[in-house]
Amino acid sequence: MPAVRPGDVAPNVVLQNVETTAAGARTPERFELYDRVGNQYLILEFYPHGLEPRFHPHLQELEGAQQELQRHGGQVAVVAAQPLDQLRARVDEEGLTFPAAADPDRTAHQAYGLAEPDGGAAPAPAMVVVGPDRVVRYARGPVGGPLGADELVRLLDRLQGREA
């Protein structure tokens, strides 16, 4: 489990984001967590070894589920421990349109307790859901695997008291 726990104020982090412009080009933009939260739940997926090809099915599932997640009050962003140019190449290769922030020195991973004490990578991806109030509402990982889109929709509904 990440060092941040439900009920903790989410650490604010500032990273470089691979942003999509209106023309479809990818440009580096500032990614500040507190600017991204807005009035929805922010689903942060942390990738301590970067966006490796083995995550292709999961990333594609998230890409295809963006509108459904937004209808349920959520938005996805990934934080990958890799340089911006490598992240941009992976994002383009995957065709991702949600925010992808580069964390090459694992600053965000460390702030969320997802790095080893020596600054090294955790063994697997992790996920943290931050509420509109900037409070951690859910934390998972770095073991257990990512949640699928259907599970994320149910989680968002539960966090907002809309359980079926």
N, C-alpha and C positions, 0 to 999 in steps of 0.2 A: 504494500500500500504506500502511496506517496506520503511524504512527510506532512504535506498539508492535508487537513481533514475537514470533513463537512462542518461548517460553522466558523471556520477560519476565514479571515479576510484574505482574499486572493492577492498574492504578490503582484504588483504592477511591474511589467517588464516592457522594455523598448528594444525591438529587433528590426531587422530589415525584412520586408515582405515582398514577395513576388506578386505584384498587383496586375490585374488586367485592365487596360485602358478601354475607352469606348471603341477604339479602332481594333481592339483585340490584341494589341501589343502588350508584352510583359515588361513592366518597369519596376525598378526597386522603389519601394515606398516605406515610410516609417510605419511600423506595427507597434502600437502601444495598447496593451491589454485593456486598460481602462477606457480607451477610445473605442474599442471593438465591442464591449459588452452591450452598450445601448439598452434597449428595453426587452431584449431577448436573452435566453440562456446561451452562453458561449461554451461550446463543446470543444475543448482543447485536447488534441491528440498529440502526444509527445513521442517522437521517434529518435531514440538515443544513438542510433547508428545511421540516421538519415532515411530518406524514402527509398528503401531497397526494393528491387523488383518483386520480391516475395510478397509485398503488400499490395500489389496491383489489384487483385480481386476486391479487397476491402476498400481501397481508395476509389475504385470504380463504383462500388456500391454506394459510398458516401456521395460521390458526384451525382449519381442518378437520383438520390434521395433528398437533395437539397431543398426542393420546393416543399416536399412533405414535412421535412424537419422544420422549415420556416413556418408552415401552417400550424405546427405544434409548439411554436415559440422558441425554436432553437436555431443556431447557426454553427457551422463547423469551421475550425481553423486548425491547421497542423503546424507544429513547431518541430523542425528537423535539425538535428545536430550535424549540419554540413554547411560548407561555404555557399554563399548566395548564388554563384554561377552554376554550381552543381545542382542546387535545389531548383533553379530556374529550368535547367535542362530536364530534370525529372518531371517537373510540373508540366512542361510542354509535352514531353513524351506521353504522360498520362492523360493529358487534355483536361487538367483540373482547373476549375474556375473559382473555387473557394480559396480564402487566404492561406498562404503557406509562408511561414516565417523562418528565416535562417537563424540558427543558434549555434554557430560553429565552435564557440568556446564554452558551450553548455551553460551560459548564464541563466537562462530561464529554467533549464533542467535543474540547476542547483537551487534556484529560488523556490522551486516546488518540491525539493527533496528527492529529485529523480536522478541524481548523479551519485556515483560512489564518493566516499569521503576524499579521495585523492583527485576528484574532478573527472574521473573516468566515466564511461558509459554504464548505465544500468543495463541489465541483461535483456530487457524487452520493452516494447512500447507501453505507454501508460495513458490514462485519460483522466481529465479533471473537468467537471462542469461547474462553471461560474455563473451565478445568478445575476439578474439585473442590478442587484444591490451590491455587487462586487464581492460577494461571499461565496466560498466554495460550498456547493450543494451536493457534490458527489465526487468521489475519487476512486480510481481503480488502477491496479497495476503495481509494479511492472510485470506481474504474471497474471495469467488468466485469459489473455487474448482480448482483442478489441470487441466492442459490442457491435452487432449488426444494426442496420438501419431500423428494422422493426423493434429491436430492443431499445434503441435510442428514443424512438417515438413513445414507447411505453414509459420509459424513464422520464422523459419530458412531461408527459401527462401526469405521472405520479408526483413529480416535483411541484407541479402547479395545482395539485389537488383534484385532478380530473381523471381519477382512476376509473376504469370500466368495471 
